[in-house]
Amino acid sequence: MDREKFLRTRKELGKTQKQLAQLLGTSLKAVHSYEQGWRSVPVHVERQVLFLLSMKRRTSKHHKSCWTTKKCDLERKKMCPAWEFQAGHLCWFINGTICEGTVQRDWDEKMSTCRSCEVLQPLLNPEEGHPL
């Protein structure tokens, strides 16, 4: 997540830098640094920000289960933590999911798969021209 996306997300959440820092369990200086581009947004912060955004934008179209969208068979579902925890709309947030047939080794690899997935797309691109 780059600085512009971080700033846009904070504004959509309706939070000040101080309020977002409290939500993220980090310092005000860190949030300021992410927005200025002085520090890159760490993986754990990106995950939490996207989670908060998904809760803010929650609508029925965002809650379609990944296993329905991806037409996963029962065997794959049984191996996937998103199915186990009945969190198909949050599959992008959960490590160890069986996306594209394999488990991704880290957040960067997972997000490179998820960013192009129709499950996460409504969250990242709610309106054409305003992608996160």
Buried (B, 14 or more C-beta within 10 A) or exposed (E): BEBEBBBBBBEBBEBEBEBBBBBBEBEBEBBBBBBEEEBBBBBEBBBBBBBBBBEEBEEEEBEBBBBEBBEBEEEBBEEBBBBEEEBBBBBBBBEEBBBEEEBBEEBEEBBEBBBEBEBBBBBBEBEEEEEB
